[in-house]
Amino acid sequence: MSTTRTENMAGRPWRLQDAKARFSEVVRLAQQAGPQRVTVRGRDAVVVVSSQEYDRLRHSETGAALVRAMADPRARKLDMEHAKVTPPVRDVKL
């Protein structure tokens, strides 16, 4: 069973000169096999990811949108009631 150079390169970082020379392969692998690291002088420089992965990472909400919405002056005029909830309490033997 022989492995192609593409299969060997899928999990390894690309040197910048190799990534430039074989950019279409780097892009294809980013789409099919996942993110592709590119190094400059032996150090990680960039990661090439598919557009779907980039969009997924970029749109993951962390609550920042909610904080911005609540900071909006229009939100201060809202009359919000806080429901008081009393959780059930159970007896515990000590």
C-alpha positions as CSV (number, residue, x, y, z in Angstrom):
1,M,0.0,0.0,0.0
2,S,1.6,3.3,-1.1
3,T,0.8,6.7,0.3
4,T,0.9,9.8,-1.8
5,R,2.8,12.9,-0.9
6,T,-0.5,14.7,-0.4
7,E,-1.5,12.2,2.3
8,N,1.8,12.7,4.0
9,M,1.5,16.5,3.9
10,A,-2.1,16.6,5.2
11,G,-1.0,16.5,8.9
12,R,2.3,18.3,8.7
13,P,3.0,22.1,8.7
14,W,3.8,23.6,5.3
15,R,7.0,25.6,4.9
16,L,6.1,29.0,3.3
17,Q,8.0,28.3,0.2
18,D,6.2,24.9,-0.3
19,A,2.8,26.5,0.5
20,K,3.4,29.2,-2.1
21,A,4.5,26.7,-4.7
22,R,1.6,24.3,-4.1
23,F,-1.1,26.8,-2.9
24,S,-4.0,25.1,-4.7
25,E,-3.1,21.8,-2.8
26,V,-3.0,23.7,0.5
27,V,-6.5,25.1,-0.2
28,R,-7.8,21.8,-1.3
29,L,-6.5,20.1,1.8
30,A,-7.9,22.9,4.0
31,Q,-11.3,22.1,2.5
32,Q,-11.0,18.3,2.7
33,A,-8.7,17.5,5.6
34,G,-9.0,20.5,7.9
35,P,-6.8,23.5,8.8
36,Q,-3.3,23.7,7.2
37,R,-0.5,25.4,9.2
38,V,2.2,27.4,7.4
39,T,5.5,28.1,9.0
40,V,8.1,30.9,8.4
41,R,11.6,30.1,9.5
42,G,10.3,27.1,11.4
43,R,7.7,28.9,13.4
44,D,3.9,28.9,13.0
45,A,2.9,31.9,11.0
46,V,-0.7,31.3,9.7
47,V,-3.3,28.7,9.4
48,V,-5.3,28.2,6.2
49,V,-8.9,27.1,6.9
50,S,-11.9,26.5,4.7
51,S,-14.5,29.4,4.4
52,Q,-17.0,27.2,6.2
53,E,-14.7,26.7,9.2
54,Y,-13.9,30.4,9.2
55,D,-17.6,31.4,9.2
56,R,-18.3,28.9,12.0
57,L,-15.5,30.3,14.2
58,R,-16.3,33.9,13.4
59,H,-20.0,33.6,14.2
60,S,-19.7,31.7,17.5
61,E,-21.4,34.0,19.9
62,T,-19.8,34.6,23.3
63,G,-22.4,36.9,24.8
64,A,-20.8,40.0,23.4
65,A,-23.8,40.7,21.2
66,L,-26.1,40.6,24.3
67,V,-23.8,43.0,26.2
68,R,-23.9,45.4,23.3
69,A,-27.7,45.1,23.0
70,M,-28.1,45.8,26.7
71,A,-25.7,48.8,26.5
72,D,-28.0,50.3,23.9
73,P,-29.8,53.4,25.4
74,R,-33.1,52.1,24.0
75,A,-32.8,49.0,26.2
76,R,-32.6,51.1,29.4
77,K,-36.2,52.3,28.8
78,L,-37.5,48.8,29.0
79,D,-39.6,47.9,32.0
80,M,-38.5,44.4,33.0
81,E,-39.8,42.5,35.9
82,H,-37.7,40.0,37.7
83,A,-39.6,36.9,38.7
84,K,-38.8,35.8,42.2
85,V,-38.3,32.1,42.2
86,T,-38.0,30.2,45.4
87,P,-36.4,26.8,44.8
88,P,-37.8,23.8,46.7
89,V,-36.0,23.0,49.9
90,R,-35.6,19.6,51.3
91,D,-34.8,18.5,54.8
92,V,-31.3,17.2,55.4
93,K,-30.3,15.1,58.4
94,L,-27.1,16.3,59.9
